[in-house]
Amino acid sequence: FRRARRSTLKRIRQWFAAAVSGEVKPVALLSRAAAWRISGLVALVGAGLLAMGQIHPEPVAQRGGVAVIHPWAKGSALKGDQFPFYATFTNSGARPDRLLKIETAAAHHAILKALDTKTGIVRPVELDELAVPANGRVSLRPGTHQITLIGLYAKVEPGSFIPVTFVFERAGRLSADIRVENLGEPEHKDHI
């Protein structure tokens, strides 16, 4: 057992020495079987992270330079409740755009809110529209802006998806699914 261990450690040291020296590319030092095993492991880890929601394709909807990036909500709500959700919007175009309306078949209606803290008391203020600047981005996140679904038609739980359509002045209609996440999932700082 000790000989095999020494032999393995020696091969690992040789592999690192060759890789660091730049004489041989590290991948060239792997056997074909080892390369397949590593590829399979990377695919399994990636599939697992994708299934857990830690990796998500971006953007989920795009048109006319405007993109919707990862619309999400956390927790659960009962039929008839209000349910807030968040998203990031980017505009790669040379002209600004405006989010005019949010449509969904999952609730009676949806409203865009900003949270006003100027008076020292947090107060939601309903907005008519949301400006998305040219070559810029706007992130809706807890404590700033949110979209609230009013009068849910069915119970919402983590793991479900809520279909919505964002209506922009220039880009038109962009449909996406809101991913409902568990309360304990990591924050979405990568989108803001």
C-alpha positions in Angstrom: 0.0 0.0 0.0 2.8 2.4 0.9 4.6 1.7 -2.4 1.5 2.4 -4.4 0.9 5.6 -2.4 4.5 6.8 -3.0 4.2 6.0 -6.7 1.0 7.9 -7.0 2.4 10.9 -5.1 5.5 10.8 -7.3 3.4 10.8 -10.5 1.3 13.7 -9.1 4.5 15.7 -8.4 5.8 15.0 -11.9 2.5 16.1 -13.4 2.5 19.4 -11.5 6.1 20.1 -12.2 5.5 19.5 -16.0 2.4 21.6 -15.9 4.0 24.5 -14.0 7.1 24.5 -16.2 5.0 24.9 -19.3 6.8 22.1 -21.2 3.7 20.1 -21.6 0.1 21.1 -21.4 -1.6 19.6 -18.3 -4.3 18.0 -20.4 -1.8 16.2 -22.5 -0.5 14.5 -19.3 -3.9 12.9 -18.6 -4.7 9.5 -19.9 -7.8 9.2 -22.2 -9.7 7.5 -19.4 -8.8 10.2 -16.8 -9.9 12.9 -19.3 -13.3 11.1 -19.8 -13.7 10.8 -16.0 -13.0 14.4 -15.4 -15.4 15.5 -18.2 -18.1 13.3 -16.8 -17.6 14.7 -13.3 -17.8 18.3 -14.6 -21.0 17.4 -16.5 -22.6 15.9 -13.4 -21.6 18.8 -11.1 -22.9 21.3 -13.7 -26.2 19.4 -14.1 -26.6 19.2 -10.3 -26.0 23.0 -9.9 -28.4 23.7 -12.8 -31.1 21.5 -11.2 -30.6 23.3 -7.8 -31.0 26.6 -9.5 -27.5 27.8 -8.8 -26.8 28.2 -12.5 -29.4 29.7 -14.7 -29.4 30.6 -18.4 -29.2 34.4 -18.9 -31.1 36.2 -20.3 -34.4 34.4 -20.1 -36.0 36.7 -22.7 -34.6 39.2 -25.1 -35.9 41.5 -27.9 -34.9 44.8 -29.4 -31.9 45.2 -27.2 -33.8 44.7 -23.9 -33.2 41.6 -21.9 -34.9 40.1 -18.8 -32.4 38.5 -16.5 -33.5 35.9 -14.0 -36.9 36.9 -12.7 -37.2 35.3 -9.2 -39.3 35.2 -6.0 -38.8 33.6 -2.7 -41.2 31.7 -0.4 -44.8 30.8 -0.8 -48.2 32.4 -0.9 -51.8 31.2 -0.8 -54.6 31.7 -3.3 -55.7 35.4 -3.2 -52.5 36.7 -1.6 -50.1 39.2 -2.9 -46.7 37.9 -4.0 -43.6 40.1 -4.8 -41.0 39.2 -7.4 -37.8 40.7 -8.7 -35.7 40.8 -11.9 -33.0 42.6 -13.7 -33.6 44.4 -17.1 -30.7 45.4 -19.4 -30.8 47.5 -22.5 -28.0 47.2 -25.0 -29.7 49.7 -27.4 -28.7 53.3 -28.0 -32.2 54.5 -27.0 -33.8 54.2 -23.5 -36.9 52.0 -23.1 -39.7 51.8 -20.5 -41.4 48.9 -18.8 -45.1 49.9 -19.1 -47.0 46.9 -17.9 -46.7 43.3 -16.5 -49.3 40.8 -17.5 -49.9 37.3 -16.0 -52.5 34.6 -16.0 -51.5 33.6 -12.5 -53.0 36.7 -10.7 -55.7 39.3 -11.1 -53.1 41.9 -11.9 -49.5 43.0 -11.3 -48.2 46.3 -10.1 -44.7 47.9 -10.1 -43.7 49.3 -6.7 -40.8 51.4 -5.4 -40.2 51.5 -1.7 -40.0 55.1 -0.4 -37.8 55.6 2.6 -37.4 59.4 2.5 -39.6 60.0 5.6 -37.9 57.3 7.6 -40.9 55.0 7.2 -40.8 52.4 4.5 -43.8 53.1 2.3 -44.6 51.3 -1.0 -45.3 53.7 -3.9 -47.0 52.4 -7.1 -45.2 53.3 -10.3 -46.8 53.7 -13.7 -43.6 52.7 -15.5 -39.9 51.8 -15.1 -37.2 53.5 -17.2 -34.5 51.2 -18.6 -31.6 53.5 -19.7 -29.8 53.1 -23.0 -26.8 50.8 -22.6 -27.8 50.3 -18.9 -29.5 48.0 -16.5 -32.1 48.3 -13.8 -32.4 45.7 -11.0 -35.5 45.1 -9.0 -34.5 43.8 -5.6 -35.8 43.6 -2.0 -35.7 47.0 -0.4 -35.8 49.1 -3.6 -38.2 48.1 -6.4 -40.5 45.1 -6.9 -43.3 43.8 -8.9 -46.2 42.5 -6.9 -48.8 40.0 -8.1 -52.2 40.9 -6.7 -54.8 38.3 -6.1 -53.1 35.0 -6.9 -55.4 32.5 -8.6 -53.5 29.5 -7.1 -51.2 28.6 -4.3 -47.5 29.3 -5.0 -44.7 27.2 -3.6 -40.9 27.0 -4.0 -39.9 25.1 -7.1 -42.9 26.4 -9.2 -42.8 28.8 -12.0 -45.1 31.7 -12.7 -45.5 32.9 -16.3 -45.4 36.7 -16.9 -45.2 39.0 -19.9 -43.3 42.3 -19.6 -44.6 44.9 -21.9 -41.9 47.5 -23.0 -42.5 50.7 -25.0 -39.9 49.9 -27.7 -39.0 46.2 -27.3 -42.6 45.1 -27.1 -43.7 41.9 -25.2 -41.1 39.7 -23.5 -42.5 36.5 -21.9 -40.6 34.8 -19.0 -41.2 32.5 -16.1 -40.6 33.6 -12.5 -38.7 31.0 -10.6 -40.0 30.6 -7.1 -37.2 29.8 -4.8 -36.8 28.6 -1.2 -36.3 31.2 1.4 -32.8 29.8 2.3 -31.4 30.0 -1.2 -28.5 32.4 -1.8 -29.1 36.1 -2.8 -28.9 37.1 -6.4 -26.0 39.6 -6.1 -24.7 38.4 -9.5 -27.6 40.0 -11.2 -27.4 43.4 -9.6 
